[in-house]
Amino acid sequence: MEGGDLELGELLAAAEAAPPGESVDVVAHDLQKRFGAERVSFLFVDLIGQRLVRLVAAGGEVADDADDAEPIDLHGSVYDRVLRSQRQHVEPDGQGGRRVITPVTNRGDCIGVLEVTLQSADDTVLRQVRDAAHALAYIIVTDRRFTDLYHLGRRTTETSLAAEIQHQLLPSAPCCEADEFTLAAGLVPADDIGGDTYDYTLDRGTLHLSITDAMGHDTNSALLATLLVGALRRARRSGCDALKQARHAHEALLSHGRGLATGQLLCVDLETGLCELVNAGHPRPLRLRDGIVEEVRLAVNLPFGVVAPTAYRVQELQLRPGDRLVLLTDGMQDRDAAAVDLPSVIHDTRALHPREAVRGLTAAVLDACRGNLRDDATVLILDWHGNRRRPAESGSAPLR
């Protein structure tokens, strides 16, 4: 290796100095300079997690084969194994070099993979490639606020207006990891968009979750979902608890008369695992505890927007370390999807990261519907680890 051996901070500074659409090129060129890499490329995971798209550098130096612009099926590929395991993969490239594939992940969100071809790859070089991939994750998360390049790269099919609206309502990352929990979500849109959304945010002491289903299809349901999510976020960001969020959402739909929506709102205390929950006409959660999957028996209130006296009720659910809570919409259960034994799939995927369990559940529904969904299918999985920094209390009351 010759000069230019940038420290991580210098690499981040160089990426920041470049235009947002070229910061990935900075990382690629740095790896080429430091390690004599003959080829460096970044591959995005697409919007529904089924394929990868290779990002071509501005100067054409990162990916120079015509076929590289074509999406790559993720299932069963070496990239799939890297993303599932979150481990770096090294193999001969067939020309005397080493092909190195490294996950690019931020807080559990699998953004893609960094692929590098090197003539030599000792432990030090491999570690530095991992460091570069880690830096690349932060660079992409920052720069996608300023450019559509990364949004365009994730699209492998044409997007309708309704689908565009729906995607913009979702969190920018479908997965999040923290000391107390790991969560992941997935939304497989119907052929005629059905209005599903999910949302989450984390503040100092509370994890907020929601999963909603705006009734109707196509643009009308997307507009209704926009009103619903906007009302929920406004209430949440004003410091409202689950009950007040539900009331604000209900009043917004009533005031604007756009229709009905079901929803499930949760506020989880990060210190104790106590979850306050409001169910507005939504399918009940499923819980995996001690190897047993069962429906959480909750009272179900009326959907948001019903023109009738509606009193929403807060219910409590105590999470235990090791619990897996599965939230879903009716598209995971109705019509052809009803053929899927969801409890069995949840049980069979219990050892998987929530990110992979979500893929397993949505894939089972897609297979049952032969790839043609009549309603959106959405699932959110929460693994509760507990407050690992808090000593266990003796003599505490039994957990529900």
C-alpha positions in Angstrom: 0.0 0.0 0.0 1.2 3.5 -0.8 0.3 6.8 1.0 -3.2 8.1 1.5 -3.9 5.8 4.4 -6.7 8.0 5.8 -7.9 7.6 9.3 -11.6 7.0 9.8 -12.2 10.6 10.7 -10.4 11.9 7.6 -12.4 9.5 5.5 -15.7 10.9 6.9 -14.4 14.5 6.4 -13.5 13.7 2.7 -17.0 12.2 2.1 -18.6 15.3 3.7 -16.6 17.6 1.5 -17.9 15.8 -1.7 -21.3 16.4 -3.2 -23.9 14.1 -1.6 -24.3 12.1 -4.7 -20.5 11.4 -4.9 -19.6 10.5 -1.3 -19.8 6.8 -2.0 -17.2 7.4 -4.7 -14.9 8.9 -2.1 -15.0 5.7 0.0 -14.5 3.6 -3.1 -11.5 5.6 -4.4 -10.0 5.7 -0.9 -10.1 1.9 -0.7 -8.6 1.7 -4.2 -5.8 4.0 -3.2 -5.1 2.4 0.2 -5.3 -1.3 -0.7 -4.8 -1.4 -4.5 -8.3 -2.6 -5.0 -9.1 -3.4 -8.6 -12.8 -3.1 -8.1 -15.0 -1.6 -5.4 -18.8 -1.4 -5.6 -21.7 -0.8 -3.3 -25.0 -2.8 -3.7 -28.3 -1.5 -2.3 -31.0 -3.7 -0.9 -34.2 -2.7 -2.8 -37.4 -1.4 -1.2 -39.0 -4.8 -0.6 -35.7 -6.7 0.4 -35.8 -9.1 -2.6 -33.0 -7.8 -4.9 -29.8 -5.8 -4.9 -28.9 -2.9 -7.2 -25.2 -2.1 -7.8 -24.4 1.6 -7.5 -22.3 2.8 -10.4 -19.6 5.4 -9.6 -19.9 8.8 -11.3 -16.7 8.1 -13.3 -17.7 4.6 -14.1 -14.7 3.2 -12.1 -16.7 1.4 -9.5 -18.8 -0.8 -11.7 -17.7 -1.1 -15.3 -19.7 -4.1 -16.6 -22.9 -3.5 -18.5 -24.6 -6.3 -16.5 -23.8 -4.5 -13.2 -26.8 -2.2 -13.7 -29.2 -5.2 -13.6 -30.8 -6.1 -10.3 -29.5 -9.2 -8.6 -31.8 -11.7 -6.9 -31.0 -11.7 -3.3 -32.5 -15.0 -2.3 -29.9 -17.8 -2.0 -27.0 -15.5 -3.1 -23.7 -14.9 -1.3 -25.0 -11.4 -0.6 -28.0 -12.9 1.1 -25.7 -15.0 3.4 -23.6 -11.9 4.2 -26.7 -9.8 5.1 -28.3 -12.6 7.2 -25.1 -13.4 9.1 -23.8 -9.8 9.2 -20.4 -11.3 8.7 -17.7 -10.4 6.2 -17.2 -13.0 3.4 -13.9 -13.7 1.7 -13.4 -16.0 -1.3 -11.0 -16.3 -4.3 -12.0 -14.2 -7.3 -10.8 -16.7 -9.8 -8.0 -14.5 -11.0 -5.5 -14.7 -8.1 -7.2 -12.1 -6.0 -9.7 -12.1 -3.1 -13.3 -11.1 -3.3 -14.4 -9.4 -0.1 -18.1 -8.7 0.7 -18.9 -6.8 3.8 -22.3 -5.8 5.2 -23.2 -2.1 5.3 -25.5 -1.8 8.3 -26.5 1.0 10.7 -28.2 0.1 14.0 -29.5 -3.2 12.5 -30.7 -1.6 9.2 -29.2 -3.5 6.3 -28.5 -0.9 3.8 -26.5 -3.1 1.4 -23.1 -4.6 1.0 -19.6 -3.3 0.1 -17.8 -5.5 -2.5 -14.1 -5.2 -2.9 -11.6 -7.2 -5.0 -8.1 -7.2 -3.5 -4.8 -8.9 -4.5 -4.0 -9.5 -0.8 -6.3 -9.4 2.2 -4.7 -10.0 5.6 -6.5 -9.5 8.9 -5.5 -5.9 9.1 -6.8 -5.1 5.6 -10.1 -7.0 6.3 -10.6 -5.0 9.5 -10.0 -1.7 7.7 -12.5 -2.7 5.0 -15.1 -3.4 7.8 -14.3 0.0 9.2 -14.9 1.6 5.8 -18.2 -0.3 5.4 -19.3 1.0 8.8 -18.3 4.5 7.9 -20.2 4.1 4.5 -23.4 3.2 6.4 -23.2 6.5 8.3 -22.4 8.4 5.1 -25.4 7.0 3.3 -27.8 7.6 6.2 -26.6 11.3 6.3 -26.4 12.0 2.5 -29.8 10.5 1.5 -31.4 13.5 3.1 -29.9 15.6 0.3 -30.1 13.5 -2.8 -32.5 11.1 -4.5 -29.6 9.0 -5.7 -30.1 6.4 -2.9 -33.9 6.4 -3.3 -33.5 5.8 -7.1 -31.0 3.0 -6.4 -33.5 1.1 -4.3 -36.2 0.9 -6.9 -36.4 -2.2 -9.0 -40.0 -1.7 -10.2 -42.1 1.2 -11.3 -43.7 3.1 -8.4 -47.2 4.4 -8.5 -48.3 7.7 -7.0 -50.0 5.8 -4.1 -46.9 3.7 -3.5 -44.7 6.8 -3.5 -46.9 8.4 -0.9 -46.9 5.2 1.2 -43.1 4.8 1.1 -42.6 8.4 2.3 -44.8 7.7 5.3 -42.6 4.9 6.6 -39.5 5.4 8.8 -36.3 5.7 6.8 -35.0 2.5 8.5 -37.1 -0.6 8.8 -34.9 -2.0 11.6 -33.5 -0.6 14.8 -31.3 -2.2 17.5 -30.8 -0.9 21.1 -29.7 -2.3 24.4 -33.3 -3.0 25.5 -34.8 -4.2 22.2 -34.5 -5.1 18.6 -37.3 -4.3 16.1 -37.8 -4.8 12.4 -40.8 -4.2 10.1 -41.8 -5.1 6.6 -44.6 -3.9 4.2 -45.4 -5.8 1.1 -47.8 -3.6 -0.9 -50.8 -5.0 -2.7 -51.2 -4.5 -6.4 -53.7 -1.8 -5.5 -52.1 0.0 -2.5 -54.1 -0.7 0.7 -53.1 2.0 3.1 -50.8 0.1 5.6 -48.2 2.0 7.5 -45.9 1.3 10.5 -43.9 3.8 12.5 -41.5 3.9 15.5 -39.4 6.3 17.4 -37.2 6.2 20.5 -36.9 8.9 23.1 -35.0 8.9 26.3 -37.3 6.6 28.2 -39.9 5.3 25.8 -40.2 3.3 22.6 -43.2 4.4 20.6 -44.7 2.0 18.0 -47.6 2.1 15.7 -49.1 -0.1 12.9 -52.1 1.2 11.0 -54.4 0.3 8.1 -56.3 3.0 6.3 -59.3 1.6 4.7 -59.7 1.7 0.9 -57.2 1.3 -1.9 -54.9 3.2 -4.2 -54.4 7.0 -3.8 -57.5 7.5 -1.6 -56.1 5.1 1.1 -52.6 6.7 0.7 -54.1 10.1 1.4 -56.0 8.8 4.4 -52.9 7.2 5.7 -51.1 10.5 5.3 -53.6 12.2 7.5 -53.5 9.4 10.1 -49.8 9.2 10.4 -49.5 13.0 10.4 -51.9 13.2 13.3 -50.2 10.5 15.2 -46.7 12.0 14.8 -47.9 15.5 15.7 -49.5 14.1 18.9 -46.5 12.0 19.7 -44.0 14.9 19.2 -46.2 17.1 21.4 -45.5 14.6 24.3 -48.8 12.7 24.1 -49.2 9.2 25.4 -50.8 6.4 23.5 -54.3 7.3 24.6 -54.0 11.0 23.6 -52.4 9.9 20.3 -55.4 7.8 19.6 -57.8 10.6 20.3 -55.9 13.0 18.1 -55.9 10.5 15.2 -59.7 9.9 15.6 -60.5 13.6 15.7 -58.4 14.3 12.6 -60.2 11.6 10.6 -63.6 12.9 11.8 -62.7 16.6 11.1 -61.6 15.9 7.6 -64.2 13.2 6.8 -61.8 11.1 4.7 -62.7 7.6 6.0 -61.8 5.0 8.6 -58.6 3.4 9.8 -57.6 0.7 12.2 -54.5 1.0 14.3 -52.5 -0.3 17.2 -50.4 2.2 19.3 -47.8 1.1 21.9 -45.6 3.0 24.3 -43.0 0.8 25.9 -41.2 1.9 29.1 -37.5 1.1 28.5 -36.8 0.8 32.2 -39.5 -1.7 33.1 -40.8 -3.2 29.8 -44.3 -2.1 30.7 -46.2 -1.5 27.5 -49.3 0.8 27.3 -51.4 -0.1 24.3 -54.4 1.2 22.4 -56.2 -1.1 19.9 -58.5 0.7 17.5 -60.2 -2.1 15.6 -56.9 -3.8 14.7 -55.8 -7.4 14.7 -54.5 -8.4 18.1 -50.7 -9.0 18.5 -49.1 -12.4 18.7 -46.6 -13.1 21.4 -43.8 -15.7 21.4 -42.9 -16.5 25.0 -41.0 -19.5 26.3 -41.4 -21.2 22.9 -45.2 -20.8 22.8 -47.0 -18.5 20.4 -50.4 -17.1 21.4 -52.6 -14.2 20.6 -52.5 -11.4 23.2 -56.1 -11.0 24.5 -56.9 -7.4 24.3 -60.1 -5.4 24.3 -60.6 -3.9 20.8 -62.0 -0.4 20.4 -63.7 1.0 17.3 -61.5 2.1 14.4 -60.4 5.7 14.0 -62.9 7.9 12.3 -66.1 6.1 13.2 -68.9 8.6 13.6 -70.1 7.3 17.0 -69.3 7.9 20.7 -65.9 6.4 21.0 -63.9 6.0 24.2 -60.4 4.6 23.6 -59.0 2.4 26.4 -55.4 2.1 27.4 -54.4 -1.5 28.3 -51.2 -2.7 29.9 -48.9 -5.5 28.6 -45.8 -6.5 30.6 -43.0 -7.6 28.4 -40.4 -10.1 29.7 -36.9 -10.4 28.6 -36.9 -13.0 25.7 -40.4 -12.0 24.5 -41.1 -11.6 20.8 -44.1 -9.4 20.0 -45.6 -9.6 16.5 -47.8 -6.8 15.2 -49.6 -7.2 11.9 -52.3 -5.9 9.6 -55.2 -8.0 8.3 -53.4 -8.4 4.9 -51.3 -11.0 6.8 -54.4 -13.0 7.7 -57.2 -12.5 5.2 -58.2 -14.0 1.9 -55.4 -16.3 0.5 -53.1 -15.2 3.3 -55.3 -17.1 5.7 -53.8 -20.3 4.5 -50.5 -19.4 6.2 -50.1 -20.8 9.7 -48.7 -17.6 11.2 -48.0 -19.0 14.7 -46.1 -21.9 13.2 -44.0 -19.6 11.1 -43.3 -17.3 14.1 -42.3 -20.4 16.1 -40.1 -21.8 13.3 -38.3 -18.4 12.9 -37.8 -17.8 16.6 -34.0 -18.1 16.5 -33.7 -15.6 13.6 -33.0 -11.9 14.0 -36.3 -10.0 13.7 -35.2 -8.6 10.4 -35.0 -12.2 9.0 -38.2 -13.3 10.7 -40.0 -10.5 9.0 -38.7 -11.7 5.7 -39.9 -15.2 6.5 -43.4 -14.1 7.4 -43.9 -11.8 4.4 -42.5 -14.5 2.1 -44.9 -17.0 3.4 -47.8 -14.7 2.7 -46.5 -13.8 -0.8 -46.2 -17.5 -1.6 -49.8 -18.2 -0.3 -51.1 -15.3 -2.5 -48.9 -16.5 -5.5 -47.3 -13.1 -5.6 -50.6 -11.1 -6.1 -51.7 -9.5 -2.9 -55.2 -8.0 -2.7 -54.4 -6.1 0.4 -51.1 -4.8 1.9 -49.3 -7.2 4.2 -47.4 -5.5 7.0 -45.7 -7.0 10.0 -43.6 -5.4 12.9 -41.6 -7.6 15.2 -40.3 -6.4 18.6 -37.8 -8.5 20.5 -37.6 -7.4 24.1 -34.2 -7.9 25.8 -35.0 -6.0 29.0 -32.9 -3.3 30.7 -29.6 -5.1 30.9 -28.1 -2.3 33.0 -30.8 -2.6 35.7 -30.2 -5.2 38.4 -33.0 -7.8 38.6 -35.5 -7.1 41.4 -36.2 -9.8 43.9 -39.7 -10.4 45.2 -41.4 -8.6 42.3 -44.9 -9.3 41.2 -45.5 -11.9 38.6 -45.3 -10.7 35.0 -48.3 -11.0 32.7 
